[in-house]
């Protein structure tokens, strides 16, 4: 915003800290210019702000005085001072995806994410077609499934309801706080053989003569 009305032909070219360039214009005389910033696929900023700007068409008030300064306003008058806008287009990365403590009916799923957020997993029989990321996030039908928030600390999740001596594949995806999804990771495992229960003596009798 300007402190007074400027002509309809006024135009500024703004460079944001993401490297993007936005042209600010208005259709009629007034003290506000506006423009549209479309976030690029590789843009990133912890708090979006203006790096610099230039006058691309004369900015003139009603008395004919021209704006000449291109000094960036103080923090309180910039985007960053008005509102914290985080630009994050980077997908989180999953690593160390594995299984452990496999039994006849359960297994632990282990993973680490480089960003905090929400994890989603589905366990399918090994012979089933792999699910899409959308199916995993929607928590569609599966042998075992789950979702919960997580941090960047190594995570272990217990999957239950499995059948003994069966091959399975666990599919996992995570979403960060900006809504970016990781690629789908998976890990295969086979549950253990069911161990028969040992016989237990329940009652005894003496039928001797």
Secondary structure, DSSP 8 states (H G I E B T S, - for coil): --SS-B-TT-EEEEEETTS-EEEEB-SSSBS--B------TT-EESS--EEEEEEEE--BBTT--B--------GGGSHHHH----EE-----EEEEEEES--SSEEEEEEEESS-EEEEEEEEETTS----HHHHHTT-S-SEEEEEEE-SS-EEEEEE---TT-EEEEEEEEEETTS-B---EEEEEE-------------------
